Amino acid sequence: MSDAVRAQYEAYPYPARDPRDEAKRLLTGSPSHLDELNHYVFGGRLDFSAPFRVLVAGGGTGDALIMLAQHCADAGVPAEIVYLDLSQASRATAEARAAARGLNSIRFVTGSLLEVATAAPGPYHYIDCCGVLHHLPEPAAGLAALAAQLGPGGGMGLMLYGPYGRTGVYPLQSALRRLGGGLAADEQVALARRLLAALPETNWFRRNPLLQDHKDSDAGLCDLLLHSQDRPFTVGEIETLVDEAGLAISGFVPPLRYDPAAYLGDGRLRARLEGLDALARAALAEELTGAIKTHAFYVVPRARLAEAVARPDDPAAVPVPRDIDGPALARKLKPGQGLSADLPGLTGRLPLPPLAAAMLARIDGRRDLATLHREIAGAGAGLSWDAFKRQFDQLYATLNGLGKLYLRR
């Protein structure tokens, strides 16, 4: 990674974080939420009592690191988490955040992920690499270096920029290079803010409501507009990158974002989706919505793809909610009411089965499907397993599609 990139993150650690805020909240996201990665990498079968070795490659100021370390601590997972980043300033923020939470499962290493084999060698059960590969001169070399450190049965969570949701970024980056050549970093930031205020209404960056990082901090502005090494990836380009590393995509998250049917209400258009495989559908969805500015997804070695993702096909599967209070939501639901699709580019309400409220009231991360069926049938529903399963599958398709429900075995 270039000296210019290193210098940027020393001057402006990204994202800007205050360790004192750890007392107020835990920032969560995707990938690398513990329940989510268990679902998409380990088929829901991760043994929470066994040692779990993790690498956070290019950990920045620590968002993924702190989230995963806290989740492991809360779940009693005996984790060893290695943080690797080239920026001392970013590492200092991440260390302070970990100290504020009393997280002691983390080992901090300064270095480039291209040198991971010597700086922080594996094998690892899981590797997180968010927002890093697209800043490398050769992203394929970075992914290959990480893939070589995966142990048997492991996988990764990755995030890469998407081009369409970042419409307007790259012309403005070019304009700022033309105007800001030779200026010091703080002078470039000041120049960028002056230019943003002067942009004509026709400018695509100004017209893109998805781009907000520059408003939050100077670090956000630098990362978005003043980066010296930055390229986006389409779904098709991600597929090629991953395939060259001997890996396969086990899931883009949240899934509904990558379902073209979610953007098409016309039945004749939907019929044209038949025969498209999962990645072709994801590529089409990206082209239709235009709102995907980052791709979060999971990858595993090609030989593991069939077993990587949890499926709701076993009565012993345990539905695990994320960021929803099932009983509270159940009390609010009215018969025939769906859920709002809270994702950019999606409008309308998503369907829920008649027994959605009864199921949501009982989904707690501990009851398995067999128990849910027994309790609902015993409550007077007179429900066969097949009838229950059809309704659960509809509920699961909606909630998992929104990134709100996973499975654990």
C-alpha positions as CSV (number, residue, x, y, z in Angstrom):
1,M,0.0,0.0,0.0
2,S,1.4,3.4,-1.0
3,D,3.0,5.9,1.4
4,A,0.3,8.4,0.4
5,V,-2.4,6.0,1.7
6,R,-0.5,5.4,4.9
7,A,0.0,9.1,5.5
8,Q,-3.7,9.8,5.0
9,Y,-4.8,7.4,7.7
10,E,-2.1,8.7,10.1
11,A,-3.5,12.2,9.6
12,Y,-7.1,11.3,9.4
13,P,-7.9,7.9,11.0
14,Y,-11.1,6.5,9.6
15,P,-13.8,6.3,10.5
16,A,-13.6,9.1,13.1
17,R,-14.4,7.6,16.5
18,D,-14.3,8.8,20.1
19,P,-13.5,5.9,22.6
20,R,-15.7,7.6,25.2
21,D,-18.7,6.8,23.1
22,E,-18.2,3.1,23.9
23,A,-20.0,3.7,27.2
24,K,-23.1,4.8,25.3
25,R,-23.5,2.3,22.5
26,L,-22.1,-0.6,20.4
27,L,-21.8,0.1,16.7
28,T,-23.0,-2.9,14.7
29,G,-23.0,-3.6,11.0
30,S,-22.2,-6.1,8.3
31,P,-20.2,-8.2,7.7
32,S,-18.9,-9.8,10.9
33,H,-21.9,-9.7,13.2
34,L,-21.4,-12.9,15.1
35,D,-24.9,-14.4,14.3
36,E,-24.6,-13.3,10.7
37,L,-21.2,-14.8,10.0
38,N,-22.3,-18.0,11.7
39,H,-25.2,-18.2,9.3
40,Y,-23.3,-17.4,6.1
41,V,-19.9,-19.1,6.8
42,F,-20.5,-21.9,9.2
43,G,-24.0,-23.1,8.3
44,G,-25.2,-22.0,11.7
45,R,-23.0,-24.7,13.3
46,L,-20.3,-22.6,15.0
47,D,-19.4,-24.1,18.3
48,F,-19.5,-21.2,20.8
49,S,-17.6,-23.2,23.4
50,A,-14.6,-23.9,21.1
51,P,-11.6,-21.6,20.5
52,F,-12.3,-19.1,17.6
53,R,-9.4,-17.5,15.9
54,V,-10.1,-14.3,13.9
55,L,-8.1,-11.8,11.9
56,V,-9.4,-8.3,11.3
57,A,-7.3,-7.2,8.3
58,G,-7.1,-3.5,7.8
59,G,-9.1,-2.9,11.1
60,G,-9.0,1.0,10.9
61,T,-10.3,2.6,14.1
62,G,-12.1,-0.6,15.0
63,D,-15.7,-0.8,14.1
64,A,-15.8,-4.5,13.0
65,L,-13.1,-5.4,15.6
66,I,-15.1,-4.0,18.6
67,M,-18.4,-5.4,17.4
68,L,-17.1,-8.9,17.0
69,A,-15.0,-8.9,20.1
70,Q,-17.9,-7.7,22.2
71,H,-20.3,-10.3,20.6
72,C,-17.8,-13.1,21.4
73,A,-17.4,-11.8,25.0
74,D,-21.2,-11.6,25.4
75,A,-21.7,-15.2,24.0
76,G,-18.8,-16.6,26.1
77,V,-16.8,-17.6,22.9
78,P,-13.1,-18.2,23.8
79,A,-11.9,-15.9,20.9
80,E,-8.4,-14.8,19.9
81,I,-8.8,-11.8,17.6
82,V,-5.8,-10.3,15.8
83,Y,-6.1,-6.7,14.6
84,L,-3.8,-5.8,11.6
85,D,-3.5,-2.2,10.2
86,L,-0.7,-0.1,8.8
87,S,-1.8,3.1,10.6
88,Q,-0.5,3.7,14.1
89,A,-3.1,6.5,14.6
90,S,-6.0,4.2,13.7
91,R,-4.6,1.4,15.9
92,A,-4.4,3.8,18.8
93,T,-8.1,4.6,18.5
94,A,-9.0,1.0,18.2
95,E,-6.9,0.1,21.2
96,A,-8.6,2.8,23.3
97,R,-12.0,1.6,22.3
98,A,-11.2,-2.0,23.3
99,A,-9.8,-0.7,26.6
100,A,-12.9,1.3,27.3
101,R,-14.9,-2.0,27.0
102,G,-12.4,-4.1,28.9
103,L,-12.0,-6.4,25.9
104,N,-9.0,-8.6,26.4
105,S,-9.2,-11.1,23.5
106,I,-7.5,-8.8,21.0
107,R,-3.8,-8.7,19.9
108,F,-2.8,-5.6,18.0
109,V,-0.3,-5.7,15.1
110,T,0.9,-2.9,12.9
111,G,1.5,-3.8,9.3
112,S,0.1,-4.3,5.8
113,L,-2.3,-7.1,5.0
114,L,0.0,-7.9,2.1
115,E,2.5,-9.0,4.7
116,V,0.0,-11.0,6.8
117,A,2.0,-14.2,6.4
118,T,4.8,-12.9,8.5
119,A,3.1,-10.1,10.5
120,A,0.0,-12.1,11.7
121,P,0.1,-15.6,10.3
122,G,-2.8,-18.0,10.4
123,P,-4.5,-20.3,10.3
124,Y,-7.8,-18.4,11.1
125,H,-11.3,-19.6,11.4
126,Y,-12.6,-16.3,10.1
127,I,-11.1,-13.2,8.5
128,D,-12.8,-9.7,8.3
129,C,-11.6,-7.3,5.7
130,C,-13.9,-4.3,5.3
131,G,-13.2,-1.3,3.0
132,V,-9.5,-2.3,2.4
133,L,-9.0,-4.3,-0.8
134,H,-10.4,-1.5,-3.0
135,H,-7.6,0.8,-1.7
136,L,-4.8,-1.6,-2.9
137,P,-3.0,-1.2,-6.2
138,E,-3.7,-5.0,-6.8
139,P,-6.8,-6.1,-4.8
140,A,-6.4,-9.6,-6.1
141,A,-3.0,-9.9,-4.4
142,G,-4.5,-8.7,-1.1
143,L,-7.3,-11.2,-1.3
144,A,-5.0,-14.0,-2.2
145,A,-2.7,-13.2,0.8
146,L,-5.7,-13.4,3.1
147,A,-7.1,-16.6,1.6
148,A,-3.8,-18.3,2.2
149,Q,-4.2,-17.7,6.0
150,L,-7.6,-19.4,6.2
151,G,-7.8,-22.7,8.1
152,P,-9.9,-25.7,7.0
153,G,-13.6,-24.9,7.3
154,G,-13.1,-21.1,7.5
155,G,-14.4,-18.1,5.6
156,M,-14.3,-14.3,5.3
157,G,-16.5,-11.3,5.5
158,L,-15.6,-8.6,3.0
159,M,-16.8,-5.1,2.0
160,L,-16.0,-3.4,-1.3
161,Y,-17.3,-0.2,-2.8
162,G,-19.9,-0.4,-5.5
163,P,-19.9,2.0,-8.5
164,Y,-23.5,3.0,-9.0
165,G,-24.4,4.1,-5.5
166,R,-21.2,6.2,-5.5
167,T,-22.2,8.1,-8.7
168,G,-20.4,11.4,-8.7
169,V,-17.5,10.4,-6.4
170,Y,-14.9,9.7,-9.0
171,P,-15.3,12.8,-11.2
172,L,-15.1,14.9,-8.0
173,Q,-12.0,13.0,-6.9
174,S,-10.4,13.8,-10.2
175,A,-11.4,17.5,-10.0
176,L,-9.9,17.8,-6.5
177,R,-6.6,16.3,-7.7
178,R,-6.4,18.9,-10.5
179,L,-7.2,21.7,-8.1
180,G,-5.3,20.6,-5.0
181,G,-2.0,19.4,-6.4
182,G,0.9,20.4,-4.1
183,L,-1.3,21.4,-1.2
184,A,-0.8,20.0,2.3
185,A,-3.5,17.6,3.7
186,D,-5.3,20.2,5.7
187,E,-5.3,22.6,2.8
188,Q,-6.8,19.9,0.6
189,V,-9.6,19.4,3.1
190,A,-10.3,23.1,3.1
191,L,-10.3,23.2,-0.7
192,A,-12.6,20.3,-0.9
193,R,-15.1,21.9,1.4
194,R,-15.0,25.1,-0.6
195,L,-15.6,23.2,-3.8
196,L,-18.5,21.2,-2.3
197,A,-20.2,24.5,-1.4
198,A,-19.7,25.8,-5.0
199,L,-20.9,22.8,-7.0
200,P,-23.6,23.5,-9.6
201,E,-26.9,21.8,-9.2
202,T,-26.2,19.6,-12.2
203,N,-23.2,17.9,-10.5
204,W,-23.8,14.2,-9.9
205,F,-22.2,14.2,-6.5
206,R,-24.4,17.0,-5.3
207,R,-27.5,15.1,-6.7
208,N,-26.6,11.8,-5.0
209,P,-28.5,11.6,-1.7
210,L,-26.6,8.4,-0.7
211,L,-23.3,10.2,-0.2
212,Q,-23.0,11.6,3.4
213,D,-19.6,10.6,4.9
214,H,-18.1,14.0,4.0
215,K,-20.6,15.8,6.2
216,D,-19.7,13.9,9.4
217,S,-16.0,14.5,9.7
218,D,-12.8,15.6,7.9
219,A,-11.8,11.9,8.0
220,G,-14.9,11.0,6.2
221,L,-14.3,13.6,3.6
222,C,-10.7,12.4,3.0
223,D,-11.8,8.8,2.7
224,L,-14.5,9.7,0.2
225,L,-13.0,12.4,-1.9
226,L,-9.3,12.7,-1.3
227,H,-8.2,9.1,-1.4
228,S,-5.2,8.4,-3.7
229,Q,-6.1,4.8,-4.3
230,D,-9.8,3.9,-4.7
231,R,-11.8,1.7,-7.1
232,P,-15.3,0.3,-7.0
233,F,-16.5,-3.2,-7.9
234,T,-19.7,-4.4,-9.6
235,V,-21.2,-7.7,-8.5
236,G,-19.6,-9.3,-11.6
237,E,-16.2,-7.9,-10.9
238,I,-16.5,-9.2,-7.3
239,E,-17.3,-12.7,-8.6
240,T,-14.2,-12.6,-10.8
241,L,-12.0,-11.4,-7.9
242,V,-13.3,-14.0,-5.5
243,D,-13.0,-16.8,-8.0
244,E,-9.4,-16.0,-8.8
245,A,-8.6,-16.5,-5.1
246,G,-10.2,-20.0,-5.1
247,L,-13.2,-18.7,-3.2
248,A,-17.0,-18.5,-3.7
249,I,-19.6,-16.0,-2.5
250,S,-21.9,-17.6,0.0
251,G,-24.1,-14.5,0.4
252,F,-24.5,-10.8,-0.2
253,V,-26.1,-9.1,2.8
254,P,-28.9,-8.2,3.3
255,P,-30.2,-10.6,0.7
256,L,-33.3,-8.6,-0.3
257,R,-31.1,-5.8,-1.6
258,Y,-29.7,-8.3,-4.2
259,D,-33.1,-9.7,-5.3
260,P,-34.2,-8.1,-8.5
261,A,-37.8,-9.2,-7.9
262,A,-37.9,-6.8,-5.0
263,Y,-37.6,-3.9,-7.5
264,L,-40.0,-5.2,-10.1
265,G,-43.7,-5.2,-9.5
266,D,-44.5,-6.0,-13.2
267,G,-45.3,-9.7,-13.5
268,R,-44.1,-10.0,-17.0
269,L,-40.7,-8.5,-16.0
270,R,-40.5,-10.8,-13.0
271,A,-41.1,-13.8,-15.3
272,R,-37.9,-12.9,-17.1
273,L,-35.9,-13.6,-13.9
274,E,-36.6,-17.3,-14.2
275,G,-33.4,-19.2,-15.0
276,L,-31.0,-16.6,-13.7
277,D,-28.6,-18.0,-11.1
278,A,-28.0,-16.2,-7.8
279,L,-25.1,-14.1,-8.9
280,A,-26.8,-13.1,-12.2
281,R,-29.8,-12.0,-10.1
282,A,-27.5,-10.0,-7.8
283,A,-25.9,-8.3,-10.7
284,L,-29.2,-7.4,-12.2
285,A,-30.5,-6.0,-8.8
286,E,-27.4,-3.8,-8.5
287,E,-28.1,-2.4,-12.0
288,L,-31.8,-1.9,-11.3
289,T,-31.6,-0.1,-7.9
290,G,-28.5,2.1,-8.5
291,A,-28.4,2.6,-4.7
292,I,-25.7,0.1,-3.7
293,K,-22.7,2.1,-2.7
294,T,-21.0,-0.7,-0.7
295,H,-21.1,-4.5,-1.1
296,A,-21.0,-6.5,2.1
297,F,-20.7,-10.2,1.5
298,Y,-19.2,-13.5,2.7
299,V,-16.9,-15.9,0.9
300,V,-15.7,-19.4,1.6
301,P,-13.3,-21.8,-0.2
302,R,-15.2,-23.2,-3.3
303,A,-15.3,-26.7,-1.8
304,R,-17.2,-25.5,1.2
305,L,-19.9,-23.5,-0.6
306,A,-22.6,-26.2,-0.3
307,E,-22.3,-26.3,3.5
308,A,-21.6,-22.7,4.2
309,V,-25.1,-21.2,4.5
310,A,-27.7,-22.2,7.1
311,R,-31.0,-23.4,5.7
312,P,-34.4,-23.6,7.4
313,D,-34.8,-27.3,6.6
314,D,-34.3,-28.9,10.0
315,P,-36.7,-28.9,13.0
316,A,-33.6,-28.4,15.2
317,A,-32.7,-25.1,13.5
318,V,-33.0,-22.1,15.9
319,P,-34.2,-18.8,14.4
320,V,-32.0,-16.0,15.8
321,P,-33.3,-12.4,15.6
322,R,-31.1,-9.4,14.9
323,D,-32.0,-5.9,16.0
324,I,-35.7,-6.7,16.4
325,D,-37.8,-7.4,19.5
326,G,-40.1,-10.2,18.3
327,P,-42.7,-10.0,21.0
328,A,-43.0,-6.2,20.7
329,L,-43.3,-6.4,16.9
330,A,-45.9,-9.2,17.2
331,R,-48.0,-6.9,19.4
332,K,-48.0,-4.2,16.8
333,L,-48.8,-6.4,13.8
334,K,-52.3,-6.2,12.4
335,P,-53.9,-9.1,10.4
336,G,-52.7,-8.9,6.8
337,Q,-50.1,-6.2,7.6
338,G,-46.7,-6.5,6.1
339,L,-43.3,-5.0,7.0
340,S,-41.8,-1.9,5.5
341,A,-38.7,-2.5,3.4
342,D,-36.2,-0.1,5.1
343,L,-33.6,-0.3,2.3
344,P,-32.6,2.4,-0.3
345,G,-34.4,1.8,-3.6
346,L,-37.2,-0.4,-2.1
347,T,-40.7,0.8,-1.4
348,G,-43.9,-0.8,-0.2
349,R,-44.5,-3.5,2.3
350,L,-43.2,-7.0,2.4
351,P,-45.6,-9.9,3.0
352,L,-46.0,-11.8,6.2
353,P,-47.9,-15.0,6.8
354,P,-51.1,-15.1,9.0
355,L,-49.2,-16.7,11.9
356,A,-46.3,-14.1,11.8
357,A,-47.3,-12.6,15.1
358,A,-47.6,-16.0,16.8
359,M,-44.1,-16.9,15.5
360,L,-42.5,-13.6,16.3
361,A,-43.8,-13.7,19.9
362,R,-41.8,-16.9,20.4
363,I,-38.6,-16.3,18.3
364,D,-36.0,-15.7,21.0
365,G,-32.8,-17.3,19.7
366,R,-33.4,-20.3,21.9
367,R,-36.5,-22.1,20.7
368,D,-35.9,-24.3,17.6
369,L,-38.5,-24.8,14.8
370,A,-39.8,-28.0,16.4
371,T,-40.6,-26.1,19.6
372,L,-42.2,-23.2,17.8
373,H,-44.4,-25.6,15.9
374,R,-45.4,-27.5,19.0
375,E,-46.2,-24.3,21.0
376,I,-48.2,-22.7,18.2
377,A,-50.1,-25.9,17.4
378,G,-50.8,-26.4,21.1
379,A,-52.2,-22.9,21.3
380,G,-55.2,-24.0,19.3
381,A,-53.9,-23.4,15.8
382,G,-54.3,-27.1,14.8
383,L,-51.3,-26.8,12.7
384,S,-49.5,-29.6,10.8
385,W,-45.7,-29.5,10.5
386,D,-46.0,-28.9,6.7
387,A,-48.5,-26.0,7.2
388,F,-46.3,-24.5,9.9
389,K,-43.2,-24.8,7.7
390,R,-44.8,-23.1,4.8
391,Q,-45.7,-20.1,6.9
392,F,-42.3,-20.0,8.6
393,D,-40.6,-20.1,5.3
394,Q,-42.5,-17.0,4.2
395,L,-41.6,-15.2,7.5
396,Y,-38.0,-16.3,7.1
397,A,-37.8,-15.1,3.5
398,T,-38.9,-11.6,4.6
399,L,-36.9,-11.2,7.8
400,N,-33.7,-12.9,6.5
401,G,-34.0,-10.8,3.4
402,L,-33.9,-7.7,5.5
403,G,-31.0,-9.0,7.5
404,K,-33.2,-9.4,10.7
405,L,-33.2,-13.2,11.1
406,Y,-30.5,-15.9,11.0
407,L,-30.4,-19.6,11.9
408,R,-28.2,-21.5,14.4
409,R,-27.9,-25.3,14.6
